[in-house]
Amino acid sequence: MKDIKGEVWFNELRLADMDNKGGMAALLNIDTNFADLATVSLTGNMKNIGFGTIEQGPNERSREDIQQYNVVTNINLGKFLPKKWGVNVPFNYSVGEEIIKPEYDPVYEDIKLKQVLDNAENAEDRKTKLDQAIDYTKRKSINLIGVRKERPTEKKPMPYDAENFTFSQYYNEVERHDFEIEKNKDQQSRTTVDYAYSFQPKPIEPFQKTKFMSKSSYWKFLKDFNFNYLPSSITFNTNVVRQSNEQQFRQVEDIGIGFEPLYRRNFGFNYQYGFNFNLTKSLKINYTAASRNLVKNYLDENNQPMDDVTIWDGYFDTGTPNFHMQQFVLNYEIPFEKIPFLSFIKANYTYTGDYSWQKASNALTNIEIEGETYDLGNTVQNARSTSFNSTMNMETLYKYLGISKSSGSKPKPVAAPKPGEKIVKVDAARKINQNQFVDGLKGILTSVKSITLSFTQNEGTNLPGYLPSVGFFGSSKPTMGFVFGRQSDVRYEAAKRGWLTTYQEFNQNYTTVNTETFKGSANLELTPDLKIDLLGDRSYSESFSEQYDVGADGSYNPRSPYSFGNFSVSTILIGTSFSTSNEVRSTAFDQFRNNRLTVANRLATERGIDINDPANLDSKGYPKGYSSSSQAVLLPSFLAAYSGTSADNVSFDIFKSFPLPNWAIRYTGLMRYEFFKKNFKRFSLQQNYRASYTVNSFRSNFNYTKEPNGIDDSGNYYSPTIMSNVTLVEQFNPLIRVDFELKNSMKLLTEIKRDRALSMSFDNNLLTEVHGVDYTVGLGYRIKDVTFSSRLADNPMGILKSDINIKMDLTYRDSQTIVRYLDYDNNQLGGGTNTWTINTTADYSLSKNLTIIFYYNHSFSKPVISTSFPITNIRSGFTFRYNFGN
């Protein structure tokens, strides 16, 4: 016998089947209430390992045991107090836990947790492993929401009443731990105390009972004079916010350095206050202010955190300011109605002043460089918004002046002559003619029916590097006017008083913004059938920015001042709207070229240059400093040429002060003639005109600021303002529109539209002109009472009866883009298309709510340049539209 020794090694073991053991789940909901005292809600659920839906496979089912519950209670604690106290104490308490126990150990993911626990060395080791594997979360919330004392109906309100206060307290706590986190405790507390009191209005009208002022309406302004000596309401709200989070990561491995706990705290004391003051019935003031303070009582004297400080320590510490803002709003309804000859005006003025102070980061308040300590300061900014809106009802003014048209009432019958009275024959026809002439003259004088004006200005200043802080109620620095929105320059005075940082490399920008918007409109009726709307607008926006440093003597030194902005104003370009303009020549562009010499000579003369001295002229005959490419020469020449005005008196100002009116005209007077009454249901003519002048972007010129009389590389004087592009846009939308409907329900609309856009680039002296014209013919016809048999009918007979509305619009548009070179004759056709469009629709109502619409849209565009291709688009189909209304 020989002993045989060997070794058997199995490379892989395979399972013959899967663990298909199922699980269970349960859900519990309980809601109950105890009269009007309390309500209690209880929810709970559990789910075992292996639970899943029928269609889920073994690997898709739950791999963990889950147990969860929540209890929420709401109790009115005020019910336990005497009813006469009138105290309302809503109390809310909620608590909930969630325990998630995995099937497999999170450390050894291929070993079941039960096996790991069974092999634990002792009970303490078992508890440790179980605690590490479980994902545990507990939430707790205790709240007092809106605690206040109700005011008895018979009690007179007073500012010191307890009923003016409202108290709320919120506390939330979350504790959790899992495989990676050993402890995570998050606490949040918020306490609010609100105070609000409204005063009873007690206007004082010292002249209301003055008798002689009641005899004339001209005394109404003084008679109705009133004021209030008490504000309308005052409010004060405080909000104590405490947030704390402590997190301890678990040391999963037994080796290595342990983790220190992490703390995150956010302690704040916020408050807001304000008042409303109706100084008079027309003058109202609103003031609000808010501050956010940071409380850092968890830092020691060395600015190091103390771990033992809780959210309840120093709970009502007000802290240090971090942010402060305030807003002052004044609204004045100007009482023009109190003055008889101005009663046709309704006007409103609003002023809003904003102020804010933002604390800088602590890292920027104490910077040491080469032995010097600097504070980069905070940021203070303000804003001012003023708006004026006015509407003038001119009919009221005409009635006051006695120039309104006579009414169309029948003349009063003439009384019979008295015995012996001489009878004078009156020429009735002559009297009627005189009345018609007078009414016509009055109609012209009173053609303006209403005028609307609106002006808004928004301004703002941002000053970084500001050293002073603010107090509990804000600050009056740098000036009281600045705090209430005034835009006076405070830079130099602030530097002189030592309120700005002295760090010489400070690179934050001092900025100001200014935006002005004006809109005006007027409605005219020269005759009852001729209505004209006049419109005008102007918009100006400018931003200024600069860096600065402060000298040792407190002097403010601006560095690199820079401004930029946009401008737009309505204008009139109709003088050249119909002049020749194609790819071969342009009358206005030729005039533009010719205007340059006239404008250049005017500019040179204003500068004191003798244009009769050949030594002061360049090779083209232009004054030196004002060549044919100078921006100062090109802009006035461009505007004069395309507006149709003379270059001898065109303004050199870039920003026009007053907008020119555009218009919309509508005339329906043809329906007064017998032919039109007989054949037409309606007949109207219409024209709309819009034109604008826009400076897309302008900016200041550093070189001009440095040397106002300097010369650039092209030999031109520096312009104070540099523009890249100026645009003129004109639209006749439409040029003429004829819209009528015949007695037989045939509708016809014909219109012609024209538009052009002129973009002048001062960077390369190119003018890009885009112009187009549209011709539209629209037809419409209604076929009445067309009947069909259908199940869709909403009547027992199954008959559909409705009208078929047919509409067809045929449009042809011709557009071109032409690039014109100012310095030489080389106009180029840059783009454009010839487009035909047909839009056809027919609709029929299947029921009260359901409509079927057939549509057919066909468009064909042919480009005017060979590098593009013709395009045809066809869309057709049916649309069902259902109205869910009644």
QUIVEN-V45452 format. One record per residue. RES is the residue in one small letter. SS is DSSP state (~ for helix, > for strand, _ for the rest). BURIAL is b if it has 24 or more other ideal C-beta (glycine too) atoms within 12 Angstrom, else e. D_LAST is the distance of its C-alpha to the last C-alpha in Angstrom with 2 decimals. Layout:
# QUIVEN-V45452
RES:SS:BURIAL:D_LAST, RES:SS:BURIAL:D_LAST
This chain:
# QUIVEN-V45452
m:_:e:107.57, k:_:e:105.76, d:_:e:102.87, i:_:e:99.89, k:_:e:97.54, g:_:e:94.16, e:_:e:90.72, v:_:e:87.44, w:_:e:84.30, f:_:e:80.85, n:_:e:78.63, e:_:e:75.34, l:_:e:74.10, r:_:e:71.06, l:_:e:68.92, a:_:e:68.44, d:_:e:65.11, m:_:e:62.31, d:_:e:61.67, n:_:e:58.71, k:_:e:58.77, g:_:e:55.38, g:_:b:54.12, m:_:e:51.78, a:>:e:49.00, a:>:e:47.66, l:>:e:44.87, l:>:e:44.90, n:>:e:42.30, i:>:e:43.20, d:>:e:41.26, t:>:e:42.75, n:>:e:42.83, f:>:e:45.50, a:_:e:43.66, d:_:e:42.66, l:_:e:45.74, a:>:e:45.00, t:>:e:42.90, v:>:e:44.42, s:>:e:42.88, l:>:e:45.08, t:>:e:44.27, g:>:e:46.80, n:>:e:47.16, m:>:b:50.05, k:>:b:50.61, n:_:e:53.97, i:_:b:55.61, g:_:b:54.59, f:_:b:51.12, g:_:e:48.42, t:_:e:45.78, i:_:e:46.86, e:_:e:46.32, q:_:e:48.32, g:_:e:51.95, p:~:e:54.86, n:~:e:54.76, e:~:e:51.04, r:_:b:51.36, s:_:b:51.95, r:_:b:55.31, e:>:b:55.27, d:>:b:55.10, i:>:b:52.30, q:>:b:52.21, q:>:b:49.71, y:>:b:48.68, n:>:b:46.80, v:>:b:47.09, v:>:b:44.86, t:>:b:45.62, n:>:b:44.13, i:>:b:46.43, n:>:b:46.18, l:~:e:49.86, g:~:b:49.42, k:~:e:49.53, f:~:e:53.22, l:_:e:53.97, p:_:e:54.51, k:~:e:51.26, k:~:e:52.66, w:~:e:52.92, g:_:e:49.14, v:>:b:49.42, n:>:b:46.48, v:_:b:47.79, p:>:b:45.15, f:>:b:47.17, n:>:b:46.00, y:>:b:48.29, s:>:b:47.59, v:>:b:49.98, g:>:b:49.67, e:>:b:51.98, e:>:b:51.69, i:>:b:54.72, i:>:b:54.71, k:>:b:57.95, p:>:b:58.44, e:_:b:60.24, y:>:e:62.48, d:_:b:64.54, p:_:b:63.04, v:_:e:66.59, y:_:e:67.74, e:_:e:64.53, d:_:e:66.18, i:_:e:67.64, k:>:e:65.72, l:~:b:65.50, k:~:e:67.05, q:~:e:70.13, v:~:b:70.48, l:~:b:70.30, d:~:e:72.80, n:_:e:75.27, a:_:e:75.03, e:_:e:78.45, n:_:e:77.73, a:~:e:75.04, e:~:e:74.51, d:~:e:74.15, r:~:e:71.66, k:~:e:69.59, t:~:e:69.69, k:~:b:68.54, l:~:b:65.73, d:~:b:64.56, q:~:b:64.59, a:~:b:62.53, i:_:b:59.78, d:>:b:56.63, y:>:b:56.19, t:>:b:53.56, k:>:b:53.36, r:>:b:50.80, k:>:b:51.23, s:>:b:49.19, i:>:e:50.08, n:>:b:47.80, l:>:b:47.78, i:>:b:44.41, g:>:b:44.02, v:>:b:47.21, r:>:b:47.37, k:>:e:48.59, e:_:e:46.17, r:_:e:47.17, p:_:e:48.06, t:_:e:46.23, e:_:e:49.58, k:_:e:50.99, k:_:e:51.08, p:_:e:49.89, m:_:e:52.72, p:_:e:52.89, y:_:e:55.25, d:_:e:53.20, a:~:e:52.64, e:~:b:49.00, n:~:b:48.43, f:>:b:49.13, t:>:b:47.05, f:>:b:48.79, s:>:b:47.56, q:>:b:49.62, y:>:b:48.55, y:>:b:50.93, n:>:b:50.26, e:>:b:52.96, v:>:b:52.91, e:>:b:56.04, r:>:b:56.35, h:>:b:58.99, d:_:b:59.17, f:_:b:61.58, e:_:e:61.83, i:>:b:61.15, e:>:b:63.59, k:>:e:61.84, n:>:b:58.70, k:>:b:57.85, d:>:b:54.97, q:>:b:54.65, q:>:b:52.08, s:>:b:52.24, r:>:b:50.21, t:>:b:50.95, t:>:b:48.91, v:>:b:49.92, d:>:e:47.54, y:>:b:48.51, a:>:b:46.23, y:>:b:47.11, s:>:e:45.44, f:_:e:47.71, q:_:e:46.98, p:_:e:46.63, k:_:e:49.76, p:_:e:49.74, i:>:e:53.06, e:_:e:53.05, p:_:e:56.76, f:_:e:56.45, q:_:e:53.65, k:_:e:56.16, t:_:e:58.43, k:_:e:58.81, f:~:e:59.87, m:~:e:56.83, s:~:e:54.58, k:~:e:56.26, s:_:e:54.84, s:~:e:51.55, y:~:e:53.68, w:~:e:54.68, k:~:b:51.11, f:~:e:51.26, l:~:e:54.31, k:~:b:53.32, d:_:b:50.07, f:_:e:51.87, n:_:b:51.07, f:>:e:51.54, n:_:b:51.09, y:_:e:54.02, l:_:e:52.03, p:_:b:49.32, s:_:b:45.81, s:>:b:45.84, i:>:b:47.96, t:>:b:47.23, f:>:b:49.44, n:>:b:48.39, t:>:b:50.70, n:>:b:50.07, v:>:b:52.97, v:>:b:52.23, r:>:b:54.69, q:>:b:54.26, s:>:b:57.11, n:>:b:57.50, e:>:b:60.71, q:>:b:61.00, q:>:e:64.06, f:>:e:64.20, r:_:b:66.07, q:_:e:69.28, v:_:e:68.57, e:_:e:71.96, d:_:e:75.12, i:_:e:76.63, g:_:e:75.80, i:_:e:75.17, g:_:e:72.78, f:_:e:69.62, e:_:e:69.41, p:_:e:66.30, l:>:e:63.62, y:>:b:62.17, r:>:e:59.11, r:>:b:58.47, n:>:b:56.03, f:>:b:56.91, g:>:b:55.10, f:>:b:54.88, n:>:b:51.85, y:>:b:51.06, q:>:b:48.85, y:>:b:49.29, g:>:b:48.03, f:>:b:47.39, n:>:b:45.23, f:>:b:47.24, n:>:b:45.86, l:_:b:49.15, t:_:b:47.80, k:_:e:44.44, s:_:b:44.06, l:>:b:45.95, k:>:b:44.54, i:>:b:46.18, n:>:b:44.98, y:>:b:47.45, t:>:b:46.97, a:>:b:49.50, a:>:b:49.58, s:>:b:52.45, r:>:b:52.87, n:>:b:56.38, l:>:b:58.04, v:_:b:60.35, k:_:b:63.09, n:_:b:65.36, y:_:b:65.73, l:>:e:67.98, d:_:e:71.67, e:_:e:73.89, n:_:e:74.26, n:_:e:70.48, q:_:e:70.65, p:>:e:68.14, m:_:e:69.30, d:_:e:68.02, d:_:e:68.55, v:_:b:66.07, t:_:e:62.97, i:_:b:59.64, w:_:e:60.98, d:_:e:64.04, g:_:e:63.81, y:_:e:60.24, f:_:e:59.86, d:_:e:61.78, t:_:b:59.95, g:_:b:61.21, t:>:b:61.46, p:>:b:58.80, n:>:b:56.93, f:>:b:54.09, h:>:b:53.39, m:>:b:50.73, q:>:b:49.81, q:>:b:47.41, f:>:b:47.91, v:>:b:45.08, l:>:b:45.76, n:>:b:43.09, y:>:b:44.29, e:>:b:42.25, i:>:b:44.99, p:_:b:45.33, f:~:b:45.81, e:~:e:44.10, k:~:b:47.26, i:_:e:49.36, p:~:e:48.75, f:~:e:49.63, l:~:e:47.46, s:_:b:44.46, f:_:b:42.45, i:>:b:42.44, k:>:b:40.11, a:>:b:41.51, n:>:b:41.18, y:>:b:43.72, t:>:b:43.26, y:>:b:46.07, t:>:b:45.74, g:>:b:48.89, d:>:b:48.90, y:>:b:51.95, s:>:b:52.53, w:>:b:55.65, q:>:b:55.83, k:_:b:58.90, a:_:b:60.55, s:_:e:61.42, n:~:e:64.62, a:~:e:66.10, l:~:e:66.11, t:_:e:67.66, n:_:e:71.13, i:>:e:72.25, e:>:e:75.97, i:>:e:77.29, e:_:e:81.04, g:_:e:81.81, e:>:e:79.22, t:>:e:76.19, y:>:b:72.94, d:_:b:69.63, l:_:b:66.82, g:_:b:64.82, n:>:b:61.21, t:>:b:58.39, v:>:b:57.23, q:>:b:54.52, n:>:b:52.62, a:>:b:49.86, r:>:b:49.06, s:>:b:45.85, t:>:b:45.83, s:>:b:43.04, f:>:b:43.02, n:>:b:40.00, s:>:b:40.40, t:>:b:38.43, m:>:b:40.45, n:>:b:38.98, m:~:b:41.68, e:~:e:40.60, t:~:b:41.79, l:~:b:45.09, y:~:e:45.66, k:~:e:45.20, y:~:e:47.67, l:~:e:50.16, g:_:e:49.71, i:_:e:49.00, s:_:e:45.52, k:_:b:45.16, s:_:e:45.98, s:_:e:43.19, g:_:e:42.53, s:_:e:43.44, k:_:e:46.08, p:_:e:49.64, k:_:e:51.09, p:_:e:53.55, v:_:e:57.16, a:_:e:59.30, a:_:e:62.22, p:_:e:65.50, k:_:e:67.99, p:_:e:71.46, g:_:e:73.66, e:_:e:70.86, k:_:e:71.10, i:_:e:68.17, v:_:e:67.11, k:_:e:65.15, v:_:e:62.11, d:_:e:60.96, a:~:e:57.21, a:~:e:56.46, r:~:e:58.25, k:~:e:56.36, i:~:e:52.99, n:~:e:54.07, q:~:e:55.19, n:~:e:51.82, q:~:e:49.99, f:~:e:52.35, v:~:e:51.96, d:~:e:48.17, g:~:e:48.25, l:~:e:50.57, k:~:e:48.43, g:~:b:45.34, i:~:e:47.12, l:~:e:48.40, t:_:b:45.00, s:_:b:42.99, v:>:b:42.05, k:>:b:38.99, s:>:b:38.29, i:>:b:39.84, t:>:b:38.50, l:>:b:40.93, s:>:b:40.49, f:>:b:43.30, t:>:b:43.30, q:>:b:46.36, n:>:b:46.55, e:>:b:50.01, g:>:b:51.46, t:>:b:54.83, n:>:b:55.75, l:>:b:59.35, p:>:b:60.61, g:>:b:64.04, y:>:b:63.65, l:_:b:66.06, p:_:b:65.34, s:_:b:63.12, v:_:b:60.91, g:>:e:61.42, f:_:e:59.27, f:_:e:57.47, g:>:b:57.54, s:_:b:60.05, s:_:e:61.10, k:_:b:62.53, p:_:b:62.97, t:_:b:62.19, m:~:e:60.04, g:~:e:58.35, f:~:b:57.52, v:~:b:55.96, f:_:b:53.59, g:_:b:52.67, r:_:b:55.44, q:_:b:56.29, s:_:e:60.02, d:_:e:62.28, v:_:b:63.54, r:~:b:65.18, y:~:e:68.72, e:~:e:68.87, a:~:b:67.49, a:~:b:70.12, k:~:e:72.83, r:_:e:72.02, g:_:b:72.10, w:_:b:68.40, l:>:b:67.92, t:_:b:69.21, t:_:b:72.61, y:_:b:72.08, q:_:e:73.17, e:_:e:71.11, f:_:b:67.83, n:_:e:65.18, q:_:b:61.87, n:_:b:60.48, y:>:b:60.10, t:>:b:56.91, t:>:b:55.12, v:>:b:51.85, n:>:b:50.72, t:>:b:47.46, e:>:b:46.80, t:>:b:43.64, f:>:b:43.40, k:>:b:40.55, g:>:b:40.70, s:>:b:38.76, a:>:b:39.34, n:>:b:37.37, l:>:b:39.56, e:>:b:39.15, l:>:e:42.40, t:>:e:40.90, p:_:e:37.50, d:_:e:36.69, l:>:b:38.27, k:>:b:36.57, i:>:b:38.15, d:>:b:37.05, l:>:b:39.97, l:>:b:39.51, g:>:b:42.16, d:>:b:42.43, r:>:b:45.22, s:>:b:45.31, y:>:b:48.45, s:>:b:48.93, e:>:b:52.31, s:>:b:53.55, f:>:b:57.17, s:>:b:58.95, e:>:b:62.56, q:>:b:64.79, y:>:b:67.57, d:>:b:70.65, v:>:b:72.55, g:_:e:76.29, a:_:e:78.85, d:_:e:79.09, g:_:e:75.35, s:_:e:74.57, y:>:b:71.17, n:>:e:71.54, p:>:e:68.46, r:>:e:68.42, s:>:e:66.53, p:>:b:64.12, y:>:b:61.23, s:>:b:58.16, f:>:b:55.30, g:>:b:51.99, n:>:b:49.63, f:>:b:49.15, s:>:b:46.75, v:>:b:46.60, s:>:b:45.02, t:_:b:47.65, i:_:b:48.36, l:_:b:49.84, i:~:b:49.37, g:~:e:53.16, t:~:b:53.42, s:_:b:49.99, f:_:e:51.47, s:_:e:54.94, t:_:e:56.34, s:>:b:55.19, n:_:e:55.67, e:_:b:57.60, v:_:e:60.85, r:_:e:60.82, s:>:b:58.80, t:~:e:59.91, a:~:b:58.30, f:~:b:59.74, d:~:b:63.18, q:~:b:62.88, f:~:b:61.89, r:~:b:65.16, n:~:e:67.17, n:~:b:65.66, r:~:b:67.05, l:~:b:70.63, t:~:b:69.68, v:~:b:67.64, a:~:b:70.35, n:~:b:73.01, r:~:b:70.98, l:~:b:70.50, a:~:b:74.18, t:~:e:75.26, e:~:e:73.18, r:_:e:74.85, g:_:e:78.26, i:_:b:79.12, d:_:e:81.40, i:_:b:79.72, n:_:e:82.80, d:_:e:84.88, p:~:e:84.76, a:~:e:85.40, n:~:e:81.93, l:>:b:80.21, d:_:b:79.33, s:_:e:80.10, k:_:e:76.98, g:_:e:77.82, y:_:b:75.25, p:>:b:76.40, k:_:b:77.25, g:>:b:74.52, y:_:b:71.85, s:_:b:71.89, s:_:b:69.44, s:_:b:67.49, s:_:b:67.27, q:~:b:63.79, a:~:b:64.81, v:~:b:65.63, l:~:b:62.76, l:~:b:59.78, p:~:b:60.78, s:~:b:61.89, f:~:b:58.58, l:~:b:56.50, a:~:b:58.78, a:~:b:58.75, y:~:b:55.00, s:~:b:54.09, g:_:b:56.67, t:_:b:58.85, s:_:e:62.57, a:_:b:64.15, d:_:e:66.71, n:_:e:64.35, v:_:b:61.52, s:_:e:60.90, f:_:b:62.12, d:_:e:59.53, i:_:b:57.21, f:_:b:54.51, k:_:b:53.49, s:_:e:53.09, f:_:e:50.59, p:_:b:47.63, l:_:b:47.61, p:_:b:44.46, n:>:b:42.10, w:>:b:39.91, a:>:b:36.84, i:>:b:37.48, r:>:b:35.14, y:>:b:36.58, t:_:b:34.88, g:~:e:37.96, l:~:e:38.70, m:~:e:36.12, r:~:e:38.69, y:_:e:41.08, e:~:e:41.13, f:~:e:41.06, f:~:e:37.82, k:~:e:36.20, k:~:e:37.19, n:~:e:36.04, f:>:b:33.22, k:>:e:29.78, r:>:e:30.26, f:>:b:33.05, s:>:b:33.48, l:>:b:36.04, q:>:b:35.59, q:>:b:37.80, n:>:b:37.42, y:>:b:40.42, r:>:b:40.77, a:>:b:44.04, s:>:b:45.27, y:>:b:48.56, t:>:b:48.43, v:>:b:51.22, n:>:b:49.75, s:>:b:52.34, f:>:b:55.44, r:>:b:58.04, s:>:b:61.28, n:_:b:64.62, f:~:e:67.07, n:~:e:69.95, y:~:b:69.25, t:~:e:69.13, k:~:e:72.47, e:_:e:74.13, p:_:e:72.41, n:_:e:75.02, g:_:e:75.10, i:>:e:74.86, d:_:e:72.76, d:_:e:73.94, s:_:e:72.92, g:_:e:75.05, n:>:b:72.20, y:>:b:71.90, y:_:b:69.48, s:_:b:66.08, p:_:b:64.77, t:>:b:61.30, i:>:b:60.71, m:>:b:57.71, s:_:e:56.87, n:>:b:54.28, v:>:b:52.93, t:>:b:49.94, l:>:b:48.96, v:>:b:45.52, e:>:b:44.46, q:>:b:41.28, f:>:b:40.54, n:>:b:36.81, p:>:b:37.03, l:>:b:40.55, i:>:b:39.23, r:>:b:35.82, v:>:b:35.39, d:>:b:31.86, f:>:b:31.47, e:>:b:29.62, l:>:e:31.65, k:_:e:31.03, n:_:e:30.62, s:_:e:27.51, m:_:e:29.79, k:>:b:29.09, l:>:b:31.89, l:>:b:32.22, t:>:b:35.61, e:>:b:36.59, i:>:b:39.50, k:>:b:39.39, r:>:b:42.49, d:>:b:43.09, r:>:b:46.13, a:>:b:47.07, l:>:b:50.70, s:>:b:51.84, m:>:b:55.41, s:>:b:57.09, f:_:b:60.16, d:_:e:61.26, n:_:e:62.31, n:_:b:61.99, l:>:b:59.38, l:>:b:56.67, t:>:b:53.63, e:>:b:51.73, v:>:b:48.36, h:>:b:47.14, g:>:b:44.67, v:>:b:43.28, d:>:b:40.06, y:>:b:39.61, t:>:b:36.16, v:>:b:35.29, g:>:b:31.70, l:>:b:30.77, g:>:b:27.52, y:>:e:26.97, r:>:e:24.24, i:>:e:25.15, k:>:e:23.30, d:>:e:22.25, v:>:e:23.35, t:>:e:23.16, f:>:e:23.57, s:>:e:24.09, s:_:e:22.16, r:_:e:21.03, l:_:e:17.70, a:_:e:16.90, d:_:e:14.24, n:_:e:16.81, p:_:e:20.15, m:_:e:22.29, g:_:e:21.21, i:>:e:21.08, l:>:b:19.00, k:>:e:19.08, s:>:b:17.96, d:>:e:19.83, i:>:b:21.70, n:>:b:21.86, i:>:b:25.12, k:>:b:26.33, m:>:b:29.69, d:>:b:31.43, l:>:b:35.14, t:>:b:36.67, y:>:b:40.26, r:>:b:41.40, d:>:b:45.02, s:>:b:45.82, q:>:b:49.19, t:>:b:50.65, i:>:b:54.19, v:>:b:56.59, r:>:b:59.29, y:>:e:62.51, l:_:b:63.91, d:_:e:67.54, y:_:e:68.05, d:_:e:66.64, n:_:e:64.59, n:_:b:60.96, q:>:e:59.06, l:>:b:55.86, g:>:b:54.05, g:>:e:50.81, g:>:b:48.08, t:>:b:46.15, n:>:b:45.33, t:>:b:41.77, w:>:b:40.00, t:>:b:36.26, i:>:b:34.06, n:>:b:30.27, t:>:b:28.56, t:>:b:24.95, a:>:b:23.36, d:>:b:19.70, y:>:b:18.27, s:>:b:14.79, l:_:b:15.26, s:_:e:11.96, k:_:e:8.57, n:_:e:7.94, l:>:e:11.70, t:>:b:14.27, i:>:b:17.97, i:>:b:20.18, f:>:e:23.97, y:>:b:25.98, y:>:e:29.71, n:>:e:31.39, h:>:e:35.17, s:>:b:37.35, f:>:e:41.12, s:>:b:43.16, k:>:e:46.92, p:>:e:48.77, v:_:b:51.50, i:_:e:53.85, s:_:e:55.51, t:_:e:54.78, s:_:e:51.10, f:_:e:49.63, p:_:e:47.14, i:>:e:43.66, t:>:e:41.19, n:>:e:37.61, i:>:e:35.40, r:>:e:31.84, s:>:e:29.92, g:>:e:27.27, f:>:e:23.76, t:>:e:20.53, f:>:e:17.45, r:>:e:14.30, y:>:e:11.20, n:_:e:7.96, f:_:e:6.74, g:_:e:3.78, n:_:e:0.00
